[in-house]
Amino acid sequence: MNRPNNNQPTPAAPKNCFFCANNINAIDYKDTLFLRRFMNSHAKIVSPRRTGNCAKHQRMVTNAIKRARTMALLSYTIK
């Protein structure tokens, strides 16, 4: 009897980029509530695999979060 291999992850459904779908071309680093959407509970930037962002928009999100951290609008870590 053949048993299925449960060690392999199931393929995830492809996610669509939020910014491409809503035709957003600029990300404001001062909009901290929006940027927190792309951070986890430990204030780390979430990967594009999880958020579904394309490479172009993930770079824009990352730069905006880093800028907001430099300006002390977002924290680097949460203790």
LINDAFEN-V10896 format. One record per residue. N is the residue number from 0. RES is the residue in one letter. PSI is psi in radians with two decimals (* if undefined). D_FIRST is the distance of its C-alpha to the first C-alpha in Angstrom with 1 decimal. Layout:
{{N RES PSI D_FIRST} {N RES PSI D_FIRST}}
//
This chain:
{{0 M 2.26 0.0} {1 N 2.22 3.8} {2 R 2.54 6.5} {3 P 2.59 9.9} {4 N 1.92 12.6} {5 N 0.01 15.1} {6 N -0.33 17.8} {7 Q 2.34 19.0} {8 P 2.62 21.7} {9 T 2.49 21.7} {10 P 2.30 24.5} {11 A 2.65 27.7} {12 A 2.46 29.9} {13 P 2.37 33.0} {14 K 2.62 36.0} {15 N 2.54 39.5} {16 C 2.23 42.5} {17 F -0.70 44.7} {18 F -0.67 47.8} {19 C -0.68 47.1} {20 A -0.61 46.2} {21 N 0.14 49.5} {22 N 0.85 51.6} {23 I 2.18 52.7} {24 N -0.33 54.4} {25 A 2.51 55.9} {26 I 2.18 54.7} {27 D 2.19 57.4} {28 Y -0.25 57.0} {29 K -0.20 59.2} {30 D 1.40 56.7} {31 T -0.57 54.9} {32 L -0.65 53.2} {33 F -0.70 51.5} {34 L -0.51 50.6} {35 R -0.35 49.0} {36 R -0.44 46.4} {37 F 0.34 45.1} {38 M 2.61 45.2} {39 N -3.03 42.9} {40 S -0.27 44.2} {41 H 0.25 45.2} {42 A 0.46 47.4} {43 K 2.61 45.1} {44 I 2.25 44.8} {45 V 2.50 41.4} {46 S 2.69 39.5} {47 P -0.38 39.5} {48 R -0.61 35.7} {49 R -0.67 36.1} {50 T -0.46 39.3} {51 G 0.16 38.6} {52 N 2.58 42.0} {53 C 2.96 42.7} {54 A -0.72 44.1} {55 K -0.83 47.7} {56 H -0.50 47.6} {57 Q -0.67 45.7} {58 R -0.70 48.5} {59 M -0.73 51.1} {60 V -0.79 49.4} {61 T -0.79 49.2} {62 N -0.68 52.9} {63 A -0.71 54.0} {64 I -0.75 52.3} {65 K -0.66 53.8} {66 R -0.74 57.2} {67 A -0.61 57.0} {68 R -0.72 56.2} {69 T -0.65 59.2} {70 M 0.09 61.4} {71 A 0.52 60.1} {72 L -0.50 58.8} {73 L 2.68 55.2} {74 S 2.70 54.4} {75 Y -0.69 52.6} {76 T 2.81 50.7} {77 I 2.16 50.4} {78 K * 51.1}}
//
